[in-house]
Amino acid sequence: MTSTVEAIRRTVEEQSRFVDRLRQEIGRVIVGQQYMIDRLLVGVLANGHVLVEGVPGLAKTTAVKTLAKAIDCKFTRIQFTPDLLPADLIGTLVYNPRDGQFTTRKGPIFGNIILADEINRAPAKVQSALLEAMQERQVTIGENTFPLEEPFMVLATQNPIEQEGTYPLPEAQVDRFMLKLKVTYPTKIEEREIMNRVDLLHETSVSHVVTKQDVLGAREVVNQIYVDDKAKNYIVDIVQATRNPEAFGLNIKHLIEYGASPRATIYLQQAARALAFLQGEGNVFPNDVKQVAMDILRHRIIVTYEAEAENMTSEDIVRKILETVPVP
């Protein structure tokens, strides 16, 4: 087994060389925000969609746009607004009176990396139009279904839902996002560097430093990273604790309306593999699982009214679970 892990580690080392180039290119534009950048890379490598939440002005859109432009594949940006229609997203059938035929006009969803900017500015009907594309990797227009080209991932930004003019995302759609990231304010040193570096008159150009084949090849390697039984059991225990906390000695059952679905288990393993890849490892350690657990679970646990009355959030519940469930 040791020889297998070592062989995978050597493959990881060879296939992950582009990661440093990608980080350097993003670092030319984005100051700090290492957590957000690393988790965006986890999403790219784990073939998962990412939702980035934070107040306006924290470089959410810039970070996603920079990452997408650094990868040499088709990038489209969709600005979500209250008057957006599903057809504006996926496309529509156009009638040609000359021959009496309908032709398909594909929408901006037909790309590799989709920036869904301020996704919670659009009503539920438009947000739900993304569901089939995100889960099935296909789009249905009229009677025809079109597969989406790989890699395909949605990188969405949103303002906190308590901001005026926003709509909460449907639970079914939120669950399709592998990771939900919370972006915070920069430090004093970082903000000083931002002020020095940013030139409002000239936008920093971003070069393609990674190819589509690099990403697809890296995903294959991520899928081969070894996860032993102890790490797998730890993943299952964490997710089970969101549904049956009393089995782990946690008195928080009254705070949880719904726990995480089995999709969380799958995503936890895959995200931990991607994090191990970024660290040049050939196997997943329990600490890798613990590092990504908050981003996988914070949007999958629905709290009760009692929890809201006690000012307990899903993040507070995840922290209690991670502190209590024994690490192998």
N, C-alpha and C positions, 0 to 999 in steps of 0.2 A: 504493500500500500504506500509505503514511504517513497518507493521508486516511482510510483504512478503520480503522486503529488509533486515530486520533484520534476518529472517530465512536464506536467501541466504548468508548473512555475516557470520553466524555461520557455515554454510556448507563450505564456503570458508576458514574460519579459521581452520577447521578440515582437509580439503583436501590439504591445502597449506603447511603443516608441512615439507614436503620433500624439499621445496624450500631452506630453510636455510641450510640443509645438502648439497644440490647441490651447493649452492654458496660457502660454506666453502671448498668443495672438489676442485672446480675450483680455488679458491683463493690460494690453496696450490701450484698451478702451475703458475697462471697468477698474475702479480703484477699490481694493478690499473685496467684501462680499464673497469670501472664499467658501463659506458654507453653501451659499446659493449656487455658485459655479460648480462645486463638487457634486451637489445633488442633481443639477442639470445634466452633468456628465453621467451620473448613475442612471438617469432616465434614458439617455441616448443609448448606453451600453446594455441596459436591461430590457430594451424594447418596450418602454412604458411611457405613458403620457404624464405630464407634470403640470400641476396647478401652483402658481406663485401668487401669494397674497401679501399685500402691504399697502400702506397709504401712498398717495401719489408722490412722485419725486425721488423714489429710492432706486432708480435704474433697473426696475423689473423688465420693462419693455426693451431697454437698451441691451441688457444682458442676454435676453433671449434672442434678439435680433443679431447680436454680435456672434453668438454661438452658431446660429443658423447660417450666417454668411461665411463663417470660417470653414464650414463643411460644404464641399463642392457638390451640391444637389439642389433640386428645385425648392425654393423657399417662397412661401406666400404669406402675406400678412392680412388679417381680416380685422377691421376695427368694428367691434360690436357696439351697436347703438339701439335705442328703443324702437326705431322704425325699420330695423333690419328684418328681412323676410327669409324663410328657409331657402327659397330659390336663389337668393343672393349668395348663399353659402354653398349649396351642393350643385346648383345648376337647374336648368329647366328644359322643357320641350318648346321649340320655336316652330310655329306654323309658317310654311312657305306657300302662299296662295298661287304661285306660278305652277307648281306641280302637285299641289294638294297634299304634300307630305310634311310630317313633323320631323325635325332634326334635333339632335341633342346638343345643347350648349352647356358644356361642363363649367362648374363654378370653381372658385379658388381653393376648395377643399382638395382638389386634384393636384397635390404637391407632395413633397417628401417631408418637409418640416413646416408645420403650420403654426403661425403665431396668432392665437386667438386673443387679441388685445382687449382688456376690460370686458371679459366674457360675461360678467354679471350685469352689464349695462343693457343686455338684450333680454326680452321676455322668454319664458320657458319654452315656447314653441320653437324658437330659433335655437336655443341651447340644446333641445332634444333632437334637432336635426343632426347634431354631431354624434349621437349615440351609436348609430349603425356603423359609421365610419371608424369610430374609436374602438369598438368591440369587434366587429366583423371584418374590419379592413376592406370594406366595400361600400358603394353608394348605389342606391336605387333611384333612378329617374324614370318616371312613367312605368313601363313594363320591363325596362332593361336594368340589369345590375352590372356595375362596373367595378372590377377589383382595383384597389389602390396600390400603387407601386411602392415596393419596399426600398429603403426604410420609410416608414410613415409614422410620424408622431405629432401629437398636438402639445404645444407648449403654451399654456394659457396664463394670462395675468388677470387678477381681479383686485378691486378695492374691497376693504372690509364691508360686509353686508349692511352694517349700520350707517354707512355713508348714504347721503340723500341721492335718490335716483338710481338705486341698484336693486337687483332682484336676486333672492337666494337661489342657488343652483339646485335643481331637483336631485334628491338623494341618489337616484339611479345613475345620474350622470357623474356626480361627485365620486361615486364608487369606481368609475372607469379610470379615474386618475390614479396611477400607481403611487405618486408622491404628491403631498401638499406641503409646500414650503411657506414658512412665515419669515418675511424679510424685515429686518430691524434697521434702525438708523446707524449710520457710520460712526466710528469713533472720532474723537477730536483730531487726531493725527491724520486719519483718512480723509476727513472733511477738508482739512487744510490742503492736502494733496489734490483733492478734487478741484478746489478753487484754483490751484496753480496750473493744473493740467488742462482743464476744459476751455476750449476756444469756441465760443458761440458762433463765430463767423465761418469757421472751417470744421467740417465734420471729419473725424479720423476715419480713414479708409481701412477696410478689413479685407485681408487676403484669404483666398482659399488655401488652407494648409492641410486639410484632411479630405480624402475622397470618399465617395459613397462606398467603394469596395473596402476601404479601411474600416468603416463602421460596421458593415455586414460581416466582415471577417472577424472583428473583435467580438461581435455578438455571439458568433459560433464558439469562440474560445471561452467567453463568459459562461456559456451553457455547459461547458465541460469542467468548470472549477468544482473541485470535490467538496461535498458537504457530508460530514460523518453523522452517525446516528445521534450523537449527543447534541450537535447543533440543530438537527432536524427536530428532535424532541423539545429542545428549548423554544424553537419557533412555534411549535404546536401548543406548548404550555402557555406562552404569552397570549396567543389568540384565544385559547380556551378560557383564560383568566378574564377576558373581556365579556364572556358569556356566563361563566360559572365562577365568579370571584371567590365565593365561599369555600370552594374546593381547595383554594390556595391560602386560606386563612385571611381573606380580605373581606371586611365588612362594608362593601360598597355596592352591593346588589341593588339597593334602593336608589342609587344614583344613575344606573344604566338602564335606559329604555331598550336599546338594541346593541348587541355586541358586534364585533367584526365578523364578516363573512369569510368563507374559505378562500375567497379571492385574496384576502389579506395574507393568508398563509403562503400562497403561491408567490405573491409579490415580495413578501419578506425574504424568502429564500433567494429569489432572483436579484433583488436589490443588494442583498448581502454579498452575493457573488460578484456583482458589478463593483461594489466597494473594494472587495478583495483584489479584483483586477486592477483597479486604480492604484492600489498599494503594492502591486507586483507580487501578490501571493497566489499560490496554486490551490489553496483550500480556504474554507470559510471558518473563521473563529467566532465563538459566541459574542465577542465584543463587536464584531462586524454587524451582527444581528441587532445588538443593542443600540448601535449608533444610528441605524436607519429606522428603528421601530417607531419612533415618534412621527416621522414623516409619512410612514405607511398607515398608521393607526389614527392620527388626530382627526381625520375626516370620516372615519368609518364607525366611530362610536357615537351613538345618539344618546344624549343625557336626558334625564327625567326633569319634570318641572321642579321637583324637590331639589335636584342638583343645581338648577338655575337659581332657586331661592337661596341656596347656600353659597352662591357664586363659585360653584365648582364647574370647571370646563372639562372637555374630553381630554385635554392635555394634562390636567391635574390627575385624572384617572389613569392615564397611561403611565405617568411618573410613578404613581403608587404601585402599579402592576410591575414595572421594571425594577422597583426597589424591593419587591416582595418575592417574585418568582426566582427561585434559586438558579444561579448561573452555573452550568456544568464545568 
